[in-house]
């Protein structure tokens, strides 16, 4: 979920065979907002099947959507693709294909970090597959659809909590910036397992974010299942702010019952805070049936 300068929240979803964009001025009622199918794949070809993990970004004054797809084959055919729309309103204009991002490895979950006057692309790559399912790589961008230089490994699954559900996985990178730090939040283990969770890397905002030594990795997950609240597999998230800008919110998917698998995932959101040391404090995932206050300033 992305809050743009026009006051709207934008939320990307995949319906398996199409990419859909939602828009609303209300963060909590975005499911009731405007919807539009922004892209339909061809019936065959490199990006015709398994549409996953769409993200909308506004970069250099232009809208971009990054999504994962393949031709129906194995993981080694999975790549990240880019759509571009030059209209001020992403519901208007035309979304055109810019092609496949030229990553070194097959992979998924592409995203972009704007920092220090540069665009940095991060994705979950199968660089050492099948020793582990995926790891997170970072690469500098020439433009929003082209990479240059080395695909730098930032984190791979090395702890037990990153290897649950039958595969060792780091995926779904996203970012927070606050208090002079950059936080890379990622998802660990398999998305269909109860133990899918969020891990974290942190770096100084003045450091070289393409240098692995700039990052410090937490040895424990920072957001994980709650048996008491009956929330399982919370992960693959994004961050946004309340309409008045005073609150930070995490948007994520989770499973309502143990062993429910990815078929029973639903999208949730909740407010989070910060520790005295300036690190994000996500707390525990809130029970599905619990009422919570709407975001501050929400319509």
Secondary structure, 3 states (H helix, E strand, C coil): CEECCCCCEEEEEECCCEEEEEEECCCCCHHHCEEEEEEECCCCCCCCEEEEEEEEEEECCEEEEEEEEECCCCHHHCEEEEEEECCCCCCCCCCEEEEECCCCCCEEEEEEEEECCEEEEEEEECCCCCCCCEEEEEEEEEECCEEEEEEEEEECCCCHHHCCCCCCEEEEEEEEEECCEEEEEEEECCCCCCCCEEEEEEEECCCCCCCHHHCEECCCCCECCECCCCEEEEEEEEEEECCCCCCEEEEEEEECCCCCCHHHEEEEEEEEEECCCCCEECCCCCCCCCCCCCCCCCC
